[in-house]
Amino acid sequence: MQPPLQQVIEQAGRFILGKEHPIKLSLACLLARGHLLIEDLPGVGKTTLSHVLAGTLGLEYNRIQFTSDLLPADILGGTVYERDSGAFTFHPGPIFSQLILADEINRATPKTQSAMLEAMEEQQITIEGKSYPLPSPFFVIATQNPTYQIGTFPLPESQLDRFLMVITLGYPAHDAERALLMGRERRDMLQEIKPVIRPEELLALQRQVREVHASESLIDYIQALLAFSRHSPWYLTGLSPRAGLSLLSASRAWALLAGRDHVMPEDVQAILPYVVAHRLQPADDTTVHSAEALVKPFAEVPIP
């Protein structure tokens, strides 16, 4: 692993105790130029993770608290008539930032959720027929409470598909939780975060991810996984070509984090649950309780 990336993981690990794997997944998602959805119970560190990544990577940060009365204009901004100039002027909303925390995104109505679609896919927004580019790099971390909780609106498939990965943080291990309880207040510690790399270096790393080599046999393996999902009785619908591109991009990022310039089947298997589980609908959802269980049938696909 490159020293700057190792430093990012080590610094984040001092704030998010015992969660090195979710931190690495979050960083891989960012390096692959995707967006991240964290689905978990309140209080396990979802918001803290976004703060730590923004500070460690030196990114401009904005938090948008999603509520049932939030409107698309509250996110994107809008045009306002200026009496002095006699013209309409665009006032950008909080979406114009490098790292966005869409906190509790499933508490907003579907109309407001859909306001994020163009921004996440095209890295721009369109207001009254005019397009406005968003900053670069641009990374959305959305948090979502479990859908069984009161006051939530399930994310539609089109919105879920815009997220490269969906992860959970879970409860901390015993030793990590004890260190958390006996340590300093996390809010005070967040003020001490120092950037480890600059946004320009992050953009260079994102370009480097696209240069990580994927052999033809590796592409064959990814195509076999896609074909399996489309013909397997385990799933109602199969994975789309976009899912295949996402899987390849995330595998390249995971290989770079491992310090390699080529993708191995083990990279694909390592990130498979987090990239494809939210894009699959099980034929019998009564037996599926986790992303790992949902992708377990993929073990039938031969490894090249």
C-alpha positions in Angstrom: 0.0 0.0 0.0 1.2 3.5 -0.8 2.4 5.4 2.3 -0.2 8.2 1.9 -3.1 5.7 1.8 -1.7 3.8 4.8 -1.5 7.1 6.7 -5.1 7.8 5.9 -6.2 4.4 7.2 -4.1 4.7 10.4 -5.3 8.2 11.2 -9.0 7.3 10.6 -8.5 4.2 12.8 -7.5 6.4 15.7 -11.0 8.0 15.6 -13.1 5.0 14.5 -11.8 2.3 16.7 -11.7 -1.3 15.6 -13.2 -0.6 12.2 -10.2 -0.9 9.8 -12.2 -2.9 7.2 -15.1 -0.5 6.9 -12.5 2.4 6.7 -10.7 0.6 3.8 -14.0 -0.1 2.0 -14.9 3.6 2.3 -11.5 4.7 1.0 -11.7 2.1 -1.9 -15.2 3.5 -2.8 -13.8 7.0 -2.9 -10.7 6.0 -5.0 -13.1 4.3 -7.5 -15.0 7.6 -7.8 -18.1 6.0 -6.4 -20.5 7.0 -3.6 -21.1 5.2 -0.3 -24.2 4.3 1.6 -23.9 3.3 5.2 -26.9 1.4 6.6 -26.9 0.9 10.3 -28.4 1.8 13.6 -28.0 5.3 15.0 -24.9 5.9 17.2 -22.4 3.4 15.7 -20.2 6.1 14.1 -21.6 6.7 10.6 -21.4 10.5 10.9 -18.0 10.4 12.6 -16.6 8.4 9.8 -17.6 11.0 7.3 -16.1 13.8 9.4 -12.8 11.8 9.8 -12.5 11.1 6.0 -13.2 14.7 5.1 -10.6 16.0 7.6 -8.0 13.4 6.8 -8.3 13.9 3.0 -8.5 17.7 3.3 -11.8 17.9 1.5 -14.4 20.7 1.8 -17.3 19.2 3.8 -21.0 19.7 4.1 -23.6 17.9 6.0 -27.2 17.8 4.8 -29.7 16.5 7.4 -32.5 14.8 5.5 -36.0 15.2 6.9 -39.5 14.6 5.6 -40.0 18.4 4.9 -36.7 18.8 3.0 -37.1 20.1 -0.5 -34.9 19.6 -3.6 -34.0 23.3 -3.6 -32.7 23.0 0.0 -30.0 20.7 -1.5 -29.3 22.0 -4.9 -29.9 25.8 -4.5 -32.0 28.0 -6.7 -32.3 31.3 -8.6 -33.2 34.4 -6.7 -34.3 37.7 -8.1 -31.8 40.5 -7.2 -33.6 43.8 -7.1 -30.4 45.8 -7.5 -29.2 44.1 -10.7 -32.7 43.4 -12.0 -31.7 39.8 -12.8 -32.0 36.3 -11.4 -28.9 35.0 -9.7 -28.1 31.4 -8.9 -27.4 30.7 -5.2 -25.7 27.3 -4.8 -27.0 24.9 -2.2 -25.0 22.7 0.2 -24.5 20.1 -2.6 -21.6 22.2 -3.9 -18.9 20.7 -1.7 -16.3 18.0 -2.2 -17.6 15.6 0.5 -21.3 15.5 1.2 -22.8 13.7 4.2 -26.5 13.0 3.3 -27.5 12.1 6.8 -30.5 9.8 7.2 -31.2 10.0 3.5 -34.2 7.7 3.8 -36.1 10.1 6.1 -36.7 12.4 3.1 -39.5 11.9 0.5 -38.7 10.1 -2.8 -38.9 13.4 -4.6 -36.1 14.9 -2.5 -34.1 11.7 -2.7 -34.2 11.9 -6.5 -32.7 15.4 -6.4 -29.3 13.7 -5.7 -29.4 11.5 -8.9 -27.9 13.8 -11.4 -25.3 15.1 -9.0 -24.1 11.6 -8.1 -24.1 10.3 -11.7 -23.0 13.4 -13.8 -21.2 15.4 -11.1 -23.4 18.4 -12.0 -26.9 19.7 -11.4 -29.3 21.4 -13.7 -31.5 24.3 -12.6 -33.9 25.9 -15.0 -32.2 24.4 -18.0 -28.7 25.5 -17.0 -26.0 23.0 -15.8 -23.6 23.8 -12.9 -20.6 21.6 -12.4 -19.9 20.3 -8.9 -16.4 20.4 -7.2 -13.9 17.7 -7.9 -13.3 15.3 -6.2 -17.0 14.8 -5.4 -18.0 12.1 -2.9 -21.4 11.4 -1.3 -21.6 9.4 1.9 -25.2 8.8 2.7 -26.4 7.2 6.0 -29.6 5.2 6.3 -31.5 3.9 9.3 -33.0 0.5 9.0 -36.2 0.6 7.0 -38.3 -0.9 9.8 -37.8 2.3 11.9 -40.6 4.8 12.0 -40.5 7.7 9.5 -38.3 6.2 6.8 -38.9 6.0 3.0 -37.2 3.1 1.2 -34.7 4.2 -1.4 -35.9 3.4 -4.9 -33.8 1.0 -7.0 -32.6 3.9 -9.3 -31.2 5.7 -6.2 -29.6 2.6 -4.7 -27.9 1.9 -8.0 -26.0 5.2 -7.8 -24.2 4.0 -4.7 -21.1 2.0 -5.6 -21.0 0.4 -2.2 -23.3 -0.2 0.7 -21.7 -1.1 4.0 -22.5 -1.4 7.7 -20.3 -0.5 10.7 -21.9 -2.7 13.4 -21.2 -2.7 17.1 -17.6 -2.3 18.1 -15.6 -5.2 19.5 -15.3 -5.4 23.3 -11.8 -4.0 23.5 -12.5 -1.2 21.0 -15.7 -0.2 22.9 -13.8 -0.2 26.2 -11.1 2.1 24.7 -13.9 4.3 23.4 -15.6 4.5 26.7 -12.4 5.3 28.6 -11.0 7.7 26.0 -11.6 11.3 25.1 -14.8 12.7 23.7 -14.8 12.1 19.9 -16.2 15.6 19.2 -13.1 17.2 20.8 -10.8 14.8 19.0 -12.3 15.7 15.6 -11.0 19.3 16.0 -7.4 17.9 15.9 -7.7 16.1 12.5 -4.8 17.1 10.2 -5.0 16.5 6.4 -2.8 13.6 5.4 -3.1 14.2 1.6 -4.4 17.1 -0.5 -7.4 16.9 -2.9 -5.0 17.1 -5.9 -3.2 14.0 -4.6 -6.5 12.2 -4.2 -7.4 13.0 -7.8 -4.1 11.6 -8.9 -4.8 8.4 -6.9 -8.2 8.2 -8.6 -6.6 8.3 -12.0 -4.1 5.7 -10.9 -7.0 3.3 -10.0 -8.1 3.4 -13.6 -4.7 2.3 -14.7 -4.7 -0.8 -12.5 -4.5 -3.8 -15.0 -7.4 -6.2 -15.3 -6.5 -9.2 -17.4 -8.9 -10.8 -19.9 -9.4 -13.8 -17.7 -10.3 -11.4 -14.8 -12.9 -9.8 -17.1 -14.2 -13.3 -18.0 -14.6 -13.9 -14.3 -16.6 -10.7 -13.8 -18.8 -11.5 -16.8 -19.4 -15.0 -15.4 -20.6 -13.4 -12.1 -23.0 -11.2 -14.0 -24.3 -14.0 -16.1 -24.8 -16.2 -13.0 -26.9 -13.5 -11.4 -29.1 -13.2 -14.5 -29.8 -17.0 -14.8 -29.7 -18.1 -11.2 -33.0 -19.1 -9.4 -31.7 -17.3 -6.3 -32.5 -13.9 -7.7 -35.5 -12.2 -9.2 -33.4 -10.0 -11.5 -29.8 -10.0 -12.5 -27.0 -7.5 -12.3 -26.9 -4.7 -14.9 -23.8 -3.7 -17.0 -23.4 -0.7 -14.6 -23.1 -3.2 -11.8 -20.3 -4.9 -13.7 -18.5 -1.7 -14.3 -18.8 -0.8 -10.6 -17.5 -4.2 -9.6 -14.4 -3.8 -11.9 -13.7 -0.3 -10.6 -14.0 -1.2 -7.0 -11.8 -4.3 -7.6 -9.1 -2.0 -9.1 -9.3 0.3 -6.1 -9.0 -2.7 -3.7 -6.0 -3.9 -5.6 -4.4 -0.5 -5.3 -5.0 -0.5 -1.5 -3.2 -3.9 -1.4 -0.2 -2.3 -3.2 -0.7 -4.1 -6.5 -0.9 -2.8 -10.1 -3.2 -5.6 -11.2 -6.5 -7.1 -10.1 -6.8 -10.6 -8.8 -9.9 -12.7 -8.3 -9.5 -12.3 -4.6 -10.0 -8.6 -5.0 -13.3 -9.2 -6.7 -14.4 -11.6 -4.0 -13.4 -9.2 -1.2 -15.6 -6.4 -2.4 -18.4 -8.4 -4.1 -20.9 -8.3 -1.2 -20.6 -4.5 -0.8 -21.0 -3.7 -4.5 -23.7 -6.1 -5.7 -25.9 -7.1 -2.7 -28.0 -3.9 -2.8 -28.5 -4.4 -6.5 -29.9 -7.9 -6.1 -33.4 -8.9 -5.1 -33.5 -12.5 -3.6 -36.1 -14.8 -4.9 -36.9 -15.8 -1.2 -36.0 -12.9 1.0 -37.1 -14.7 4.2 -33.7 -16.6 4.2 -31.4 -13.6 3.6 -30.2 -11.5 6.5 -26.9 -10.0 5.3 -25.0 -9.0 2.2 -22.6 -11.9 2.6 -25.5 -14.4 2.7 -27.1 -12.8 -0.4 -23.9 -13.3 -2.5 -23.1 -16.7 -1.1 -24.5 -18.5 -4.2 -21.8 -16.7 -6.3 -19.3 -19.2 -4.8 -20.6 -21.6 -7.5 -18.9 -19.5 -10.2 -15.4 -21.0 -11.1 -12.4 -18.8 -10.3 -10.0 -18.5 -13.3 
